[in-house]
């Protein structure tokens, strides 16, 4: 039974990974009017990455509602990472997809656990948005105005973090923000700094990686929250 469950997670991840490069190429084309077909190595790489992500989530979290939610988030996050790498954009469609997944999770929570469970999940989402996403938006705007920094953090990055606040709540989103910054520093140092490149930097891949790590750490975060606030 467990093997079948993991196999389904792997197959879902493989399908999402294979489709994501084509969706990303189409979203970039709509904005830049340039058509670039995804290469076979990119499709294979995305398929492997998505398969590993969904399988690891299913393995560590088990057959629970959160697993379905986090597995579904792999597709928009991989797509956002690809569009950011290719055209320095995070399409609103990716952010709306993340929020749609969260909304479906809230509906499922209401159906299975009633109004109390759904209300608790909704309050956690709102707290995550206001505690993590909005301060990030204000800080980015402040840096741009006072330090004359052009796009210290892109609008797409901020919107994606707002969506992550809704998904993970304040504790998970805070962890995702810290991890994304750490991954981003490493990504920049390895891929851009050595080439002497500056200016725009694709942050979505680091955000996606941080969200995957945060999803894997959800059981530990939930246990810590119970200890702190019980």
C-alpha positions in Angstrom: 0.0 0.0 0.0 2.8 2.4 0.9 4.7 1.5 -2.3 1.6 2.3 -4.4 1.2 5.6 -2.5 4.8 6.7 -3.2 4.5 5.5 -6.8 1.5 7.7 -7.3 3.3 10.7 -5.8 6.3 10.0 -8.1 4.1 9.8 -11.2 2.3 13.0 -10.4 5.6 14.7 -9.9 6.9 13.4 -13.1 3.9 14.6 -15.1 4.0 18.0 -13.5 7.7 18.3 -14.1 7.3 17.3 -17.8 4.5 19.9 -18.3 6.0 22.8 -16.4 8.7 23.8 -19.0 6.0 24.1 -21.7 3.8 26.1 -19.4 6.7 28.4 -18.5 7.7 28.8 -22.1 4.1 29.8 -23.0 3.9 32.3 -20.1 7.2 33.9 -21.2 6.0 34.0 -24.8 2.8 35.9 -23.7 5.0 38.6 -22.1 8.0 38.9 -24.3 6.4 37.8 -27.7 9.4 35.4 -28.1 8.8 31.7 -28.6 11.4 29.4 -27.3 10.6 25.7 -27.1 12.0 24.0 -24.0 14.9 21.7 -24.7 14.8 18.0 -23.9 17.4 18.2 -21.2 15.4 20.9 -19.4 12.2 18.8 -19.6 14.1 15.8 -18.3 15.7 17.8 -15.5 12.4 19.3 -14.4 10.8 15.9 -14.5 13.4 14.5 -12.2 13.4 17.4 -9.8 9.6 17.4 -9.5 9.5 13.6 -9.1 12.1 13.8 -6.2 10.2 16.7 -4.6 6.8 15.0 -4.6 8.1 11.6 -3.5 10.1 13.1 -0.6 7.1 15.1 0.5 4.8 12.0 0.4 7.4 9.9 2.2 8.0 12.3 5.1 4.5 13.7 5.6 2.5 10.5 4.9 -1.1 10.3 3.4 -2.5 13.5 4.9 -4.3 16.5 3.3 -1.2 18.6 3.7 0.7 16.2 1.5 -1.8 16.7 -1.4 -1.5 20.5 -1.0 2.3 20.5 -1.0 2.6 18.1 -3.9 0.2 20.3 -5.9 2.4 23.4 -5.2 5.4 21.8 -7.0 4.0 22.7 -10.4 3.5 26.4 -10.0 6.8 26.8 -8.1 8.8 25.0 -10.7 7.1 27.0 -13.4 7.9 30.3 -11.6 11.5 29.3 -11.2 11.8 28.6 -14.9 10.2 31.9 -16.0 12.4 33.8 -13.6 15.5 32.1 -15.0 14.5 32.8 -18.6 12.9 36.3 -18.4 13.3 37.7 -14.9 9.6 37.4 -14.3 7.3 35.5 -11.9 3.9 35.4 -13.6 0.8 36.2 -11.6 -0.7 33.0 -12.9 1.9 31.1 -10.7 0.9 33.1 -7.6 -2.8 32.6 -8.3 -2.2 28.9 -8.7 -0.5 28.7 -5.3 -3.5 30.6 -3.7 -6.0 28.4 -5.5 -4.3 25.3 -4.1 -4.5 26.8 -0.6 -8.1 27.6 -1.1 -8.9 24.0 -2.1 -7.0 22.9 1.0 -9.2 25.1 3.2 -12.3 23.7 1.5 -11.1 20.2 2.1 -10.3 21.0 5.8 -13.9 22.4 6.2 -15.4 19.2 4.7 -13.3 16.9 6.8 -13.0 18.8 10.0 -15.8 21.3 10.1 -15.8 25.1 10.6 -13.4 25.0 13.6 -10.6 23.3 11.7 -11.1 25.4 8.6 -11.2 28.6 10.7 -8.0 27.7 12.4 -6.3 27.0 9.0 -7.7 30.3 7.6 -6.5 32.3 10.6 -3.0 30.8 10.1 -3.0 31.8 6.5 -4.0 35.4 7.2 -1.4 35.6 10.0 1.3 34.3 7.6 0.3 37.0 5.0 0.3 39.8 7.5 3.3 38.7 9.6 5.7 37.8 6.7 4.4 39.0 3.3 3.3 42.5 4.1 6.5 43.5 6.1 8.5 42.2 3.2 6.5 44.4 0.8 7.0 47.4 3.0 10.7 46.8 3.5 11.2 46.4 -0.3 9.3 49.7 -1.0 11.3 51.5 1.7 14.7 50.3 0.3 13.7 51.5 -3.2 12.6 54.9 -2.0 15.3 55.7 0.6 18.3 53.9 -0.8 17.4 54.5 -4.5 17.6 50.8 -5.1 15.9 49.7 -8.2 13.7 46.7 -7.5 15.5 45.6 -4.3 13.0 42.7 -4.4 10.9 42.1 -7.5 7.2 42.4 -7.3 6.8 38.8 -8.3 9.1 37.7 -5.5 7.0 39.7 -3.0 3.7 38.3 -4.3 5.1 34.8 -4.2 6.1 35.3 -0.6 2.6 36.6 0.2 1.2 33.4 -1.2 3.7 31.3 0.8 2.6 33.2 3.9 -0.9 32.0 3.2 0.3 28.4 2.7 2.8 27.9 5.5 1.6 30.4 8.2 3.9 32.8 10.0 6.3 30.2 11.3 6.7 28.2 8.1 6.9 31.3 5.9 9.5 32.9 8.2 11.6 29.7 7.8 11.0 29.8 4.0 12.2 33.4 3.8 15.4 32.7 5.8 16.2 29.6 3.7 15.4 31.4 0.4 17.9 34.2 1.3 20.5 31.6 2.2 20.0 29.6 -1.0 19.9 32.9 -3.0 23.3 33.9 -1.6 24.8 30.6 -2.6 23.1 30.7 -6.0 24.4 34.2 -6.7 27.9 33.4 -5.5 28.2 30.3 -7.6 26.4 31.3 -10.8 26.6 35.1 -11.1 29.3 36.6 -8.9 32.1 34.6 -10.5 30.9 35.9 -13.9 31.0 39.5 -12.7 27.3 39.9 -13.4 25.1 42.2 -11.4 21.7 43.8 -11.5 18.7 41.5 -11.9 18.9 38.1 -10.1 16.4 35.3 -10.4 15.2 34.6 -6.9 12.3 32.3 -7.7 14.5 29.1 -7.8 15.7 29.8 -4.3 12.2 30.5 -3.1 11.0 27.2 -4.7 13.8 25.3 -3.0 13.1 26.9 0.3 9.4 26.1 0.1 10.3 22.4 -0.6 12.6 22.3 2.4 9.9 24.0 4.6 7.3 21.5 3.4 9.5 18.7 4.5 10.0 20.4 7.9 6.3 20.9 8.6 6.0 18.1 11.1 8.9 19.5 13.1 7.5 23.0 12.9 4.1 21.8 14.1 5.6 20.0 17.0 7.7 23.1 18.0 4.6 25.3 17.8 2.7 22.9 20.1 5.5 23.0 22.7 5.8 26.8 22.5 2.1 27.7 22.7 0.5 24.7 24.4 
